[in-house]
Amino acid sequence: MSAATTMRFDEVDKIEATDLLKSMGISFNGYLAMAVKQLINQRRIPFEIVPPRNVPTEETRMAMLRAEAKAAGLIPDNDPGFTDPDEFFASLEA
């Protein structure tokens, strides 16, 4: 027995996904049915959740911000740039 449902997707995303799935021989609806079945079977999201392409991670974003601050002269070039509080406090004692 199947149940109908209505879902909304970004139009461009749906077109891209449909084309990609078609190249794999899978329909969009077929993929959704497989994903739901795997969610049930595995009792977890059946795929890795990753950020969109070309979106920097928090670590990368902070490194970019730090580089921009150094380039603007807000942070000296020889600043050690601590990421660990213990390392920072140890440097104060040295």
GUKENU-786828 format. One record per atom (N, C-alpha, C): residue number from 1; residue in one letter; atom name; x, y, z. Coordinates in pm, whole numbers, plus 50000, padded with zeros to 5 digits. Layout:
% residues N
<node><i>NUM</i><aa>a</aa><at>CA</at><X>X</X><Y>Y</Y><Z>Z</Z></node>
...
END
This chain:
% residues 94
<node><i>1</i><aa>m</aa><at>N</at><X>50084</X><Y>49883</Y><Z>50000</Z></node>
<node><i>1</i><aa>m</aa><at>CA</at><X>50000</X><Y>50000</Y><Z>50000</Z></node>
<node><i>1</i><aa>m</aa><at>C</at><X>50089</X><Y>50124</Y><Z>50000</Z></node>
<node><i>2</i><aa>s</aa><at>N</at><X>50057</X><Y>50220</Y><Z>49919</Z></node>
<node><i>2</i><aa>s</aa><at>CA</at><X>50136</X><Y>50343</Y><Z>49915</Z></node>
<node><i>2</i><aa>s</aa><at>C</at><X>50048</X><Y>50461</Y><Z>49955</Z></node>
<node><i>3</i><aa>a</aa><at>N</at><X>50114</X><Y>50564</Y><Z>50004</Z></node>
<node><i>3</i><aa>a</aa><at>CA</at><X>50044</X><Y>50686</Y><Z>50045</Z></node>
<node><i>3</i><aa>a</aa><at>C</at><X>50103</X><Y>50803</Y><Z>49968</Z></node>
<node><i>4</i><aa>a</aa><at>N</at><X>50017</X><Y>50890</Y><Z>49921</Z></node>
<node><i>4</i><aa>a</aa><at>CA</at><X>50062</X><Y>51008</Y><Z>49847</Z></node>
<node><i>4</i><aa>a</aa><at>C</at><X>50103</X><Y>51117</Y><Z>49944</Z></node>
<node><i>5</i><aa>t</aa><at>N</at><X>50202</X><Y>51193</Y><Z>49904</Z></node>
<node><i>5</i><aa>t</aa><at>CA</at><X>50246</X><Y>51308</Y><Z>49983</Z></node>
<node><i>5</i><aa>t</aa><at>C</at><X>50288</X><Y>51418</Y><Z>49888</Z></node>
<node><i>6</i><aa>t</aa><at>N</at><X>50284</X><Y>51539</Y><Z>49935</Z></node>
<node><i>6</i><aa>t</aa><at>CA</at><X>50326</X><Y>51654</Y><Z>49855</Z></node>
<node><i>6</i><aa>t</aa><at>C</at><X>50446</X><Y>51717</Y><Z>49922</Z></node>
<node><i>7</i><aa>m</aa><at>N</at><X>50549</X><Y>51744</Y><Z>49842</Z></node>
<node><i>7</i><aa>m</aa><at>CA</at><X>50670</X><Y>51806</Y><Z>49895</Z></node>
<node><i>7</i><aa>m</aa><at>C</at><X>50708</X><Y>51922</Y><Z>49805</Z></node>
<node><i>8</i><aa>r</aa><at>N</at><X>50769</X><Y>52021</Y><Z>49863</Z></node>
<node><i>8</i><aa>r</aa><at>CA</at><X>50816</X><Y>52136</Y><Z>49785</Z></node>
<node><i>8</i><aa>r</aa><at>C</at><X>50968</X><Y>52137</Y><Z>49785</Z></node>
<node><i>9</i><aa>f</aa><at>N</at><X>51024</X><Y>52159</Y><Z>49666</Z></node>
<node><i>9</i><aa>f</aa><at>CA</at><X>51168</X><Y>52167</Y><Z>49648</Z></node>
<node><i>9</i><aa>f</aa><at>C</at><X>51200</X><Y>52293</Y><Z>49571</Z></node>
<node><i>10</i><aa>d</aa><at>N</at><X>51321</X><Y>52341</Y><Z>49590</Z></node>
<node><i>10</i><aa>d</aa><at>CA</at><X>51370</X><Y>52448</Y><Z>49504</Z></node>
<node><i>10</i><aa>d</aa><at>C</at><X>51369</X><Y>52395</Y><Z>49361</Z></node>
<node><i>11</i><aa>e</aa><at>N</at><X>51316</X><Y>52472</Y><Z>49269</Z></node>
<node><i>11</i><aa>e</aa><at>CA</at><X>51298</X><Y>52425</Y><Z>49131</Z></node>
<node><i>11</i><aa>e</aa><at>C</at><X>51431</X><Y>52384</Y><Z>49068</Z></node>
<node><i>12</i><aa>v</aa><at>N</at><X>51534</X><Y>52465</Y><Z>49086</Z></node>
<node><i>12</i><aa>v</aa><at>CA</at><X>51664</X><Y>52433</Y><Z>49027</Z></node>
<node><i>12</i><aa>v</aa><at>C</at><X>51721</X><Y>52306</Y><Z>49089</Z></node>
<node><i>13</i><aa>d</aa><at>N</at><X>51707</X><Y>52291</Y><Z>49221</Z></node>
<node><i>13</i><aa>d</aa><at>CA</at><X>51756</X><Y>52170</Y><Z>49287</Z></node>
<node><i>13</i><aa>d</aa><at>C</at><X>51684</X><Y>52046</Y><Z>49235</Z></node>
<node><i>14</i><aa>k</aa><at>N</at><X>51553</X><Y>52058</Y><Z>49218</Z></node>
<node><i>14</i><aa>k</aa><at>CA</at><X>51476</X><Y>51942</Y><Z>49170</Z></node>
<node><i>14</i><aa>k</aa><at>C</at><X>51518</X><Y>51903</Y><Z>49029</Z></node>
<node><i>15</i><aa>i</aa><at>N</at><X>51538</X><Y>52002</Y><Z>48945</Z></node>
<node><i>15</i><aa>i</aa><at>CA</at><X>51581</X><Y>51974</Y><Z>48807</Z></node>
<node><i>15</i><aa>i</aa><at>C</at><X>51718</X><Y>51907</Y><Z>48807</Z></node>
<node><i>16</i><aa>e</aa><at>N</at><X>51811</X><Y>51963</Y><Z>48886</Z></node>
<node><i>16</i><aa>e</aa><at>CA</at><X>51946</X><Y>51906</Y><Z>48892</Z></node>
<node><i>16</i><aa>e</aa><at>C</at><X>51943</X><Y>51764</Y><Z>48947</Z></node>
<node><i>17</i><aa>a</aa><at>N</at><X>51866</X><Y>51744</Y><Z>49054</Z></node>
<node><i>17</i><aa>a</aa><at>CA</at><X>51857</X><Y>51610</Y><Z>49113</Z></node>
<node><i>17</i><aa>a</aa><at>C</at><X>51791</X><Y>51512</Y><Z>49016</Z></node>
<node><i>18</i><aa>t</aa><at>N</at><X>51685</X><Y>51555</Y><Z>48951</Z></node>
<node><i>18</i><aa>t</aa><at>CA</at><X>51615</X><Y>51468</Y><Z>48856</Z></node>
<node><i>18</i><aa>t</aa><at>C</at><X>51707</X><Y>51427</Y><Z>48742</Z></node>
<node><i>19</i><aa>d</aa><at>N</at><X>51782</X><Y>51522</Y><Z>48690</Z></node>
<node><i>19</i><aa>d</aa><at>CA</at><X>51875</X><Y>51491</Y><Z>48581</Z></node>
<node><i>19</i><aa>d</aa><at>C</at><X>51985</X><Y>51395</Y><Z>48626</Z></node>
<node><i>20</i><aa>l</aa><at>N</at><X>52038</X><Y>51419</Y><Z>48744</Z></node>
<node><i>20</i><aa>l</aa><at>CA</at><X>52143</X><Y>51332</Y><Z>48797</Z></node>
<node><i>20</i><aa>l</aa><at>C</at><X>52090</X><Y>51192</Y><Z>48821</Z></node>
<node><i>21</i><aa>l</aa><at>N</at><X>51973</X><Y>51183</Y><Z>48883</Z></node>
<node><i>21</i><aa>l</aa><at>CA</at><X>51913</X><Y>51052</Y><Z>48908</Z></node>
<node><i>21</i><aa>l</aa><at>C</at><X>51879</X><Y>50980</Y><Z>48778</Z></node>
<node><i>22</i><aa>k</aa><at>N</at><X>51830</X><Y>51055</Y><Z>48681</Z></node>
<node><i>22</i><aa>k</aa><at>CA</at><X>51796</X><Y>50996</Y><Z>48551</Z></node>
<node><i>22</i><aa>k</aa><at>C</at><X>51920</X><Y>50932</Y><Z>48488</Z></node>
<node><i>23</i><aa>s</aa><at>N</at><X>52035</X><Y>50999</Y><Z>48504</Z></node>
<node><i>23</i><aa>s</aa><at>CA</at><X>52159</X><Y>50944</Y><Z>48448</Z></node>
<node><i>23</i><aa>s</aa><at>C</at><X>52199</X><Y>50814</Y><Z>48518</Z></node>
<node><i>24</i><aa>m</aa><at>N</at><X>52143</X><Y>50791</Y><Z>48637</Z></node>
<node><i>24</i><aa>m</aa><at>CA</at><X>52170</X><Y>50669</Y><Z>48713</Z></node>
<node><i>24</i><aa>m</aa><at>C</at><X>52058</X><Y>50566</Y><Z>48696</Z></node>
<node><i>25</i><aa>g</aa><at>N</at><X>51958</X><Y>50604</Y><Z>48618</Z></node>
<node><i>25</i><aa>g</aa><at>CA</at><X>51847</X><Y>50512</Y><Z>48595</Z></node>
<node><i>25</i><aa>g</aa><at>C</at><X>51746</X><Y>50507</Y><Z>48707</Z></node>
<node><i>26</i><aa>i</aa><at>N</at><X>51739</X><Y>50614</Y><Z>48785</Z></node>
<node><i>26</i><aa>i</aa><at>CA</at><X>51648</X><Y>50619</Y><Z>48899</Z></node>
<node><i>26</i><aa>i</aa><at>C</at><X>51558</X><Y>50743</Y><Z>48885</Z></node>
<node><i>27</i><aa>s</aa><at>N</at><X>51431</X><Y>50726</Y><Z>48912</Z></node>
<node><i>27</i><aa>s</aa><at>CA</at><X>51341</X><Y>50841</Y><Z>48909</Z></node>
<node><i>27</i><aa>s</aa><at>C</at><X>51354</X><Y>50920</Y><Z>49040</Z></node>
<node><i>28</i><aa>f</aa><at>N</at><X>51309</X><Y>51043</Y><Z>49036</Z></node>
<node><i>28</i><aa>f</aa><at>CA</at><X>51311</X><Y>51127</Y><Z>49156</Z></node>
<node><i>28</i><aa>f</aa><at>C</at><X>51227</X><Y>51062</Y><Z>49266</Z></node>
<node><i>29</i><aa>n</aa><at>N</at><X>51107</X><Y>51019</Y><Z>49230</Z></node>
<node><i>29</i><aa>n</aa><at>CA</at><X>51020</X><Y>50954</Y><Z>49329</Z></node>
<node><i>29</i><aa>n</aa><at>C</at><X>51080</X><Y>50823</Y><Z>49378</Z></node>
<node><i>30</i><aa>g</aa><at>N</at><X>51144</X><Y>50750</Y><Z>49288</Z></node>
<node><i>30</i><aa>g</aa><at>CA</at><X>51209</X><Y>50625</Y><Z>49327</Z></node>
<node><i>30</i><aa>g</aa><at>C</at><X>51319</X><Y>50649</Y><Z>49429</Z></node>
<node><i>31</i><aa>y</aa><at>N</at><X>51395</X><Y>50755</Y><Z>49407</Z></node>
<node><i>31</i><aa>y</aa><at>CA</at><X>51502</X><Y>50789</Y><Z>49501</Z></node>
<node><i>31</i><aa>y</aa><at>C</at><X>51444</X><Y>50823</Y><Z>49638</Z></node>
<node><i>32</i><aa>l</aa><at>N</at><X>51340</X><Y>50904</Y><Z>49639</Z></node>
<node><i>32</i><aa>l</aa><at>CA</at><X>51279</X><Y>50941</Y><Z>49768</Z></node>
<node><i>32</i><aa>l</aa><at>C</at><X>51227</X><Y>50817</Y><Z>49840</Z></node>
<node><i>33</i><aa>a</aa><at>N</at><X>51166</X><Y>50726</Y><Z>49766</Z></node>
<node><i>33</i><aa>a</aa><at>CA</at><X>51116</X><Y>50602</Y><Z>49827</Z></node>
<node><i>33</i><aa>a</aa><at>C</at><X>51231</X><Y>50520</Y><Z>49884</Z></node>
<node><i>34</i><aa>m</aa><at>N</at><X>51343</X><Y>50513</Y><Z>49809</Z></node>
<node><i>34</i><aa>m</aa><at>CA</at><X>51460</X><Y>50439</Y><Z>49860</Z></node>
<node><i>34</i><aa>m</aa><at>C</at><X>51516</X><Y>50505</Y><Z>49985</Z></node>
<node><i>35</i><aa>a</aa><at>N</at><X>51524</X><Y>50638</Y><Z>49985</Z></node>
<node><i>35</i><aa>a</aa><at>CA</at><X>51579</X><Y>50710</Y><Z>50100</Z></node>
<node><i>35</i><aa>a</aa><at>C</at><X>51493</X><Y>50686</Y><Z>50224</Z></node>
<node><i>36</i><aa>v</aa><at>N</at><X>51363</X><Y>50691</Y><Z>50207</Z></node>
<node><i>36</i><aa>v</aa><at>CA</at><X>51273</X><Y>50666</Y><Z>50320</Z></node>
<node><i>36</i><aa>v</aa><at>C</at><X>51288</X><Y>50523</Y><Z>50370</Z></node>
<node><i>37</i><aa>k</aa><at>N</at><X>51294</X><Y>50428</Y><Z>50279</Z></node>
<node><i>37</i><aa>k</aa><at>CA</at><X>51308</X><Y>50287</Y><Z>50318</Z></node>
<node><i>37</i><aa>k</aa><at>C</at><X>51440</X><Y>50265</Y><Z>50393</Z></node>
<node><i>38</i><aa>q</aa><at>N</at><X>51547</X><Y>50328</Y><Z>50346</Z></node>
<node><i>38</i><aa>q</aa><at>CA</at><X>51676</X><Y>50313</Y><Z>50414</Z></node>
<node><i>38</i><aa>q</aa><at>C</at><X>51676</X><Y>50383</Y><Z>50550</Z></node>
<node><i>39</i><aa>l</aa><at>N</at><X>51607</X><Y>50494</Y><Z>50560</Z></node>
<node><i>39</i><aa>l</aa><at>CA</at><X>51592</X><Y>50560</Y><Z>50690</Z></node>
<node><i>39</i><aa>l</aa><at>C</at><X>51528</X><Y>50464</Y><Z>50790</Z></node>
<node><i>40</i><aa>i</aa><at>N</at><X>51426</X><Y>50396</Y><Z>50746</Z></node>
<node><i>40</i><aa>i</aa><at>CA</at><X>51357</X><Y>50299</Y><Z>50832</Z></node>
<node><i>40</i><aa>i</aa><at>C</at><X>51447</X><Y>50180</Y><Z>50862</Z></node>
<node><i>41</i><aa>n</aa><at>N</at><X>51509</X><Y>50124</Y><Z>50759</Z></node>
<node><i>41</i><aa>n</aa><at>CA</at><X>51593</X><Y>50005</Y><Z>50777</Z></node>
<node><i>41</i><aa>n</aa><at>C</at><X>51715</X><Y>50032</Y><Z>50865</Z></node>
<node><i>42</i><aa>q</aa><at>N</at><X>51781</X><Y>50145</Y><Z>50843</Z></node>
<node><i>42</i><aa>q</aa><at>CA</at><X>51905</X><Y>50175</Y><Z>50914</Z></node>
<node><i>42</i><aa>q</aa><at>C</at><X>51880</X><Y>50251</Y><Z>51045</Z></node>
<node><i>43</i><aa>r</aa><at>N</at><X>51761</X><Y>50305</Y><Z>51059</Z></node>
<node><i>43</i><aa>r</aa><at>CA</at><X>51724</X><Y>50383</Y><Z>51177</Z></node>
<node><i>43</i><aa>r</aa><at>C</at><X>51817</X><Y>50503</Y><Z>51197</Z></node>
<node><i>44</i><aa>r</aa><at>N</at><X>51859</X><Y>50558</Y><Z>51086</Z></node>
<node><i>44</i><aa>r</aa><at>CA</at><X>51943</X><Y>50678</Y><Z>51084</Z></node>
<node><i>44</i><aa>r</aa><at>C</at><X>51932</X><Y>50739</Y><Z>50945</Z></node>
<node><i>45</i><aa>i</aa><at>N</at><X>51980</X><Y>50862</Y><Z>50931</Z></node>
<node><i>45</i><aa>i</aa><at>CA</at><X>51983</X><Y>50922</Y><Z>50798</Z></node>
<node><i>45</i><aa>i</aa><at>C</at><X>52082</X><Y>50842</Y><Z>50715</Z></node>
<node><i>46</i><aa>p</aa><at>N</at><X>52040</X><Y>50790</Y><Z>50602</Z></node>
<node><i>46</i><aa>p</aa><at>CA</at><X>52122</X><Y>50694</Y><Z>50528</Z></node>
<node><i>46</i><aa>p</aa><at>C</at><X>52230</X><Y>50755</Y><Z>50439</Z></node>
<node><i>47</i><aa>f</aa><at>N</at><X>52269</X><Y>50875</Y><Z>50468</Z></node>
<node><i>47</i><aa>f</aa><at>CA</at><X>52375</X><Y>50939</Y><Z>50389</Z></node>
<node><i>47</i><aa>f</aa><at>C</at><X>52442</X><Y>51044</Y><Z>50475</Z></node>
<node><i>48</i><aa>e</aa><at>N</at><X>52561</X><Y>51083</Y><Z>50433</Z></node>
<node><i>48</i><aa>e</aa><at>CA</at><X>52637</X><Y>51184</Y><Z>50506</Z></node>
<node><i>48</i><aa>e</aa><at>C</at><X>52581</X><Y>51322</Y><Z>50476</Z></node>
<node><i>49</i><aa>i</aa><at>N</at><X>52565</X><Y>51403</Y><Z>50578</Z></node>
<node><i>49</i><aa>i</aa><at>CA</at><X>52520</X><Y>51540</Y><Z>50560</Z></node>
<node><i>49</i><aa>i</aa><at>C</at><X>52645</X><Y>51627</Y><Z>50546</Z></node>
<node><i>50</i><aa>v</aa><at>N</at><X>52660</X><Y>51694</Y><Z>50434</Z></node>
<node><i>50</i><aa>v</aa><at>CA</at><X>52777</X><Y>51777</Y><Z>50409</Z></node>
<node><i>50</i><aa>v</aa><at>C</at><X>52732</X><Y>51918</Y><Z>50372</Z></node>
<node><i>51</i><aa>p</aa><at>N</at><X>52818</X><Y>52016</Y><Z>50398</Z></node>
<node><i>51</i><aa>p</aa><at>CA</at><X>52780</X><Y>52153</Y><Z>50360</Z></node>
<node><i>51</i><aa>p</aa><at>C</at><X>52778</X><Y>52168</Y><Z>50209</Z></node>
<node><i>52</i><aa>p</aa><at>N</at><X>52704</X><Y>52264</Y><Z>50161</Z></node>
<node><i>52</i><aa>p</aa><at>CA</at><X>52704</X><Y>52288</Y><Z>50016</Z></node>
<node><i>52</i><aa>p</aa><at>C</at><X>52845</X><Y>52315</Y><Z>49965</Z></node>
<node><i>53</i><aa>r</aa><at>N</at><X>52866</X><Y>52283</Y><Z>49838</Z></node>
<node><i>53</i><aa>r</aa><at>CA</at><X>52997</X><Y>52307</Y><Z>49778</Z></node>
<node><i>53</i><aa>r</aa><at>C</at><X>53034</X><Y>52455</Y><Z>49791</Z></node>
<node><i>54</i><aa>n</aa><at>N</at><X>53161</X><Y>52478</Y><Z>49805</Z></node>
<node><i>54</i><aa>n</aa><at>CA</at><X>53217</X><Y>52613</Y><Z>49810</Z></node>
<node><i>54</i><aa>n</aa><at>C</at><X>53173</X><Y>52695</Y><Z>49931</Z></node>
<node><i>55</i><aa>v</aa><at>N</at><X>53123</X><Y>52629</Y><Z>50034</Z></node>
<node><i>55</i><aa>v</aa><at>CA</at><X>53090</X><Y>52699</Y><Z>50157</Z></node>
<node><i>55</i><aa>v</aa><at>C</at><X>53198</X><Y>52660</Y><Z>50258</Z></node>
<node><i>56</i><aa>p</aa><at>N</at><X>53275</X><Y>52757</Y><Z>50306</Z></node>
<node><i>56</i><aa>p</aa><at>CA</at><X>53384</X><Y>52722</Y><Z>50396</Z></node>
<node><i>56</i><aa>p</aa><at>C</at><X>53333</X><Y>52671</Y><Z>50531</Z></node>
<node><i>57</i><aa>t</aa><at>N</at><X>53412</X><Y>52583</Y><Z>50590</Z></node>
<node><i>57</i><aa>t</aa><at>CA</at><X>53381</X><Y>52537</Y><Z>50725</Z></node>
<node><i>57</i><aa>t</aa><at>C</at><X>53407</X><Y>52651</Y><Z>50822</Z></node>
<node><i>58</i><aa>e</aa><at>N</at><X>53364</X><Y>52634</Y><Z>50944</Z></node>
<node><i>58</i><aa>e</aa><at>CA</at><X>53388</X><Y>52736</Y><Z>51046</Z></node>
<node><i>58</i><aa>e</aa><at>C</at><X>53538</X><Y>52759</Y><Z>51065</Z></node>
<node><i>59</i><aa>e</aa><at>N</at><X>53615</X><Y>52651</Y><Z>51064</Z></node>
<node><i>59</i><aa>e</aa><at>CA</at><X>53760</X><Y>52663</Y><Z>51081</Z></node>
<node><i>59</i><aa>e</aa><at>C</at><X>53822</X><Y>52741</Y><Z>50965</Z></node>
<node><i>60</i><aa>t</aa><at>N</at><X>53778</X><Y>52712</Y><Z>50844</Z></node>
<node><i>60</i><aa>t</aa><at>CA</at><X>53830</X><Y>52783</Y><Z>50727</Z></node>
<node><i>60</i><aa>t</aa><at>C</at><X>53787</X><Y>52929</Y><Z>50730</Z></node>
<node><i>61</i><aa>r</aa><at>N</at><X>53662</X><Y>52952</Y><Z>50767</Z></node>
<node><i>61</i><aa>r</aa><at>CA</at><X>53612</X><Y>53089</Y><Z>50773</Z></node>
<node><i>61</i><aa>r</aa><at>C</at><X>53692</X><Y>53172</Y><Z>50873</Z></node>
<node><i>62</i><aa>m</aa><at>N</at><X>53724</X><Y>53112</Y><Z>50988</Z></node>
<node><i>62</i><aa>m</aa><at>CA</at><X>53803</X><Y>53183</Y><Z>51088</Z></node>
<node><i>62</i><aa>m</aa><at>C</at><X>53945</X><Y>53210</Y><Z>51038</Z></node>
<node><i>63</i><aa>a</aa><at>N</at><X>54003</X><Y>53115</Y><Z>50967</Z></node>
<node><i>63</i><aa>a</aa><at>CA</at><X>54137</X><Y>53134</Y><Z>50911</Z></node>
<node><i>63</i><aa>a</aa><at>C</at><X>54136</X><Y>53247</Y><Z>50808</Z></node>
<node><i>64</i><aa>m</aa><at>N</at><X>54031</X><Y>53251</Y><Z>50728</Z></node>
<node><i>64</i><aa>m</aa><at>CA</at><X>54019</X><Y>53357</Y><Z>50627</Z></node>
<node><i>64</i><aa>m</aa><at>C</at><X>54004</X><Y>53494</Y><Z>50696</Z></node>
<node><i>65</i><aa>l</aa><at>N</at><X>53923</X><Y>53498</Y><Z>50800</Z></node>
<node><i>65</i><aa>l</aa><at>CA</at><X>53903</X><Y>53622</Y><Z>50874</Z></node>
<node><i>65</i><aa>l</aa><at>C</at><X>54034</X><Y>53669</Y><Z>50937</Z></node>
<node><i>66</i><aa>r</aa><at>N</at><X>54107</X><Y>53574</Y><Z>50993</Z></node>
<node><i>66</i><aa>r</aa><at>CA</at><X>54237</X><Y>53606</Y><Z>51054</Z></node>
<node><i>66</i><aa>r</aa><at>C</at><X>54334</X><Y>53659</Y><Z>50949</Z></node>
<node><i>67</i><aa>a</aa><at>N</at><X>54337</X><Y>53596</Y><Z>50833</Z></node>
<node><i>67</i><aa>a</aa><at>CA</at><X>54426</X><Y>53642</Y><Z>50726</Z></node>
<node><i>67</i><aa>a</aa><at>C</at><X>54388</X><Y>53783</Y><Z>50680</Z></node>
<node><i>68</i><aa>e</aa><at>N</at><X>54259</X><Y>53809</Y><Z>50671</Z></node>
<node><i>68</i><aa>e</aa><at>CA</at><X>54214</X><Y>53943</Y><Z>50632</Z></node>
<node><i>68</i><aa>e</aa><at>C</at><X>54253</X><Y>54046</Y><Z>50737</Z></node>
<node><i>69</i><aa>a</aa><at>N</at><X>54240</X><Y>54009</Y><Z>50864</Z></node>
<node><i>69</i><aa>a</aa><at>CA</at><X>54277</X><Y>54101</Y><Z>50972</Z></node>
<node><i>69</i><aa>a</aa><at>C</at><X>54427</X><Y>54129</Y><Z>50970</Z></node>
<node><i>70</i><aa>k</aa><at>N</at><X>54507</X><Y>54026</Y><Z>50942</Z></node>
<node><i>70</i><aa>k</aa><at>CA</at><X>54652</X><Y>54047</Y><Z>50930</Z></node>
<node><i>70</i><aa>k</aa><at>C</at><X>54682</X><Y>54138</Y><Z>50811</Z></node>
<node><i>71</i><aa>a</aa><at>N</at><X>54616</X><Y>54114</Y><Z>50699</Z></node>
<node><i>71</i><aa>a</aa><at>CA</at><X>54638</X><Y>54195</Y><Z>50579</Z></node>
<node><i>71</i><aa>a</aa><at>C</at><X>54599</X><Y>54341</Y><Z>50603</Z></node>
<node><i>72</i><aa>a</aa><at>N</at><X>54499</X><Y>54363</Y><Z>50687</Z></node>
<node><i>72</i><aa>a</aa><at>CA</at><X>54454</X><Y>54499</Y><Z>50716</Z></node>
<node><i>72</i><aa>a</aa><at>C</at><X>54537</X><Y>54564</Y><Z>50826</Z></node>
<node><i>73</i><aa>g</aa><at>N</at><X>54631</X><Y>54489</Y><Z>50882</Z></node>
<node><i>73</i><aa>g</aa><at>CA</at><X>54716</X><Y>54544</Y><Z>50987</Z></node>
<node><i>73</i><aa>g</aa><at>C</at><X>54652</X><Y>54542</Y><Z>51125</Z></node>
<node><i>74</i><aa>l</aa><at>N</at><X>54542</X><Y>54472</Y><Z>51139</Z></node>
<node><i>74</i><aa>l</aa><at>CA</at><X>54474</X><Y>54464</Y><Z>51268</Z></node>
<node><i>74</i><aa>l</aa><at>C</at><X>54541</X><Y>54364</Y><Z>51361</Z></node>
<node><i>75</i><aa>i</aa><at>N</at><X>54608</X><Y>54266</Y><Z>51304</Z></node>
<node><i>75</i><aa>i</aa><at>CA</at><X>54681</X><Y>54165</Y><Z>51380</Z></node>
<node><i>75</i><aa>i</aa><at>C</at><X>54824</X><Y>54164</Y><Z>51326</Z></node>
<node><i>76</i><aa>p</aa><at>N</at><X>54923</X><Y>54171</Y><Z>51416</Z></node>
<node><i>76</i><aa>p</aa><at>CA</at><X>55062</X><Y>54169</Y><Z>51367</Z></node>
<node><i>76</i><aa>p</aa><at>C</at><X>55094</X><Y>54037</Y><Z>51295</Z></node>
<node><i>77</i><aa>d</aa><at>N</at><X>55183</X><Y>54046</Y><Z>51197</Z></node>
<node><i>77</i><aa>d</aa><at>CA</at><X>55219</X><Y>53927</Y><Z>51119</Z></node>
<node><i>77</i><aa>d</aa><at>C</at><X>55281</X><Y>53817</Y><Z>51205</Z></node>
<node><i>78</i><aa>n</aa><at>N</at><X>55351</X><Y>53855</Y><Z>51312</Z></node>
<node><i>78</i><aa>n</aa><at>CA</at><X>55417</X><Y>53755</Y><Z>51396</Z></node>
<node><i>78</i><aa>n</aa><at>C</at><X>55329</X><Y>53705</Y><Z>51509</Z></node>
<node><i>79</i><aa>d</aa><at>N</at><X>55202</X><Y>53741</Y><Z>51509</Z></node>
<node><i>79</i><aa>d</aa><at>CA</at><X>55109</X><Y>53694</Y><Z>51612</Z></node>
<node><i>79</i><aa>d</aa><at>C</at><X>55094</X><Y>53543</Y><Z>51602</Z></node>
<node><i>80</i><aa>p</aa><at>N</at><X>55111</X><Y>53471</Y><Z>51714</Z></node>
<node><i>80</i><aa>p</aa><at>CA</at><X>55106</X><Y>53325</Y><Z>51707</Z></node>
<node><i>80</i><aa>p</aa><at>C</at><X>54968</X><Y>53267</Y><Z>51679</Z></node>
<node><i>81</i><aa>g</aa><at>N</at><X>54863</X><Y>53338</Y><Z>51706</Z></node>
<node><i>81</i><aa>g</aa><at>CA</at><X>54728</X><Y>53290</Y><Z>51673</Z></node>
<node><i>81</i><aa>g</aa><at>C</at><X>54688</X><Y>53164</Y><Z>51746</Z></node>
<node><i>82</i><aa>f</aa><at>N</at><X>54672</X><Y>53172</Y><Z>51874</Z></node>
<node><i>82</i><aa>f</aa><at>CA</at><X>54637</X><Y>53055</Y><Z>51954</Z></node>
<node><i>82</i><aa>f</aa><at>C</at><X>54495</X><Y>53008</Y><Z>51927</Z></node>
<node><i>83</i><aa>t</aa><at>N</at><X>54478</X><Y>52878</Y><Z>51923</Z></node>
<node><i>83</i><aa>t</aa><at>CA</at><X>54345</X><Y>52819</Y><Z>51912</Z></node>
<node><i>83</i><aa>t</aa><at>C</at><X>54311</X><Y>52739</Y><Z>52037</Z></node>
<node><i>84</i><aa>d</aa><at>N</at><X>54410</X><Y>52722</Y><Z>52123</Z></node>
<node><i>84</i><aa>d</aa><at>CA</at><X>54393</X><Y>52644</Y><Z>52246</Z></node>
<node><i>84</i><aa>d</aa><at>C</at><X>54422</X><Y>52736</Y><Z>52365</Z></node>
<node><i>85</i><aa>p</aa><at>N</at><X>54329</X><Y>52753</Y><Z>52457</Z></node>
<node><i>85</i><aa>p</aa><at>CA</at><X>54351</X><Y>52842</Y><Z>52572</Z></node>
<node><i>85</i><aa>p</aa><at>C</at><X>54472</X><Y>52803</Y><Z>52656</Z></node>
<node><i>86</i><aa>d</aa><at>N</at><X>54494</X><Y>52673</Y><Z>52672</Z></node>
<node><i>86</i><aa>d</aa><at>CA</at><X>54610</X><Y>52629</Y><Z>52752</Z></node>
<node><i>86</i><aa>d</aa><at>C</at><X>54741</X><Y>52673</Y><Z>52687</Z></node>
<node><i>87</i><aa>e</aa><at>N</at><X>54746</X><Y>52665</Y><Z>52557</Z></node>
<node><i>87</i><aa>e</aa><at>CA</at><X>54865</X><Y>52708</Y><Z>52484</Z></node>
<node><i>87</i><aa>e</aa><at>C</at><X>54887</X><Y>52858</Y><Z>52504</Z></node>
<node><i>88</i><aa>f</aa><at>N</at><X>54779</X><Y>52933</Y><Z>52501</Z></node>
<node><i>88</i><aa>f</aa><at>CA</at><X>54788</X><Y>53078</Y><Z>52522</Z></node>
<node><i>88</i><aa>f</aa><at>C</at><X>54842</X><Y>53109</Y><Z>52661</Z></node>
<node><i>89</i><aa>f</aa><at>N</at><X>54785</X><Y>53047</Y><Z>52764</Z></node>
<node><i>89</i><aa>f</aa><at>CA</at><X>54829</X><Y>53075</Y><Z>52900</Z></node>
<node><i>89</i><aa>f</aa><at>C</at><X>54973</X><Y>53029</Y><Z>52923</Z></node>
<node><i>90</i><aa>a</aa><at>N</at><X>55011</X><Y>52920</Y><Z>52861</Z></node>
<node><i>90</i><aa>a</aa><at>CA</at><X>55149</X><Y>52873</Y><Z>52872</Z></node>
<node><i>90</i><aa>a</aa><at>C</at><X>55245</X><Y>52975</Y><Z>52812</Z></node>
<node><i>91</i><aa>s</aa><at>N</at><X>55205</X><Y>53040</Y><Z>52704</Z></node>
<node><i>91</i><aa>s</aa><at>CA</at><X>55292</X><Y>53139</Y><Z>52640</Z></node>
<node><i>91</i><aa>s</aa><at>C</at><X>55309</X><Y>53262</Y><Z>52729</Z></node>
<node><i>92</i><aa>l</aa><at>N</at><X>55209</X><Y>53292</Y><Z>52810</Z></node>
<node><i>92</i><aa>l</aa><at>CA</at><X>55219</X><Y>53407</Y><Z>52900</Z></node>
<node><i>92</i><aa>l</aa><at>C</at><X>55319</X><Y>53381</Y><Z>53012</Z></node>
<node><i>93</i><aa>e</aa><at>N</at><X>55330</X><Y>53255</Y><Z>53051</Z></node>
<node><i>93</i><aa>e</aa><at>CA</at><X>55421</X><Y>53218</Y><Z>53160</Z></node>
<node><i>93</i><aa>e</aa><at>C</at><X>55565</X><Y>53206</Y><Z>53112</Z></node>
<node><i>94</i><aa>a</aa><at>N</at><X>55586</X><Y>53195</Y><Z>52984</Z></node>
<node><i>94</i><aa>a</aa><at>CA</at><X>55721</X><Y>53175</Y><Z>52931</Z></node>
<node><i>94</i><aa>a</aa><at>C</at><X>55802</X><Y>53302</Y><Z>52934</Z></node>
END
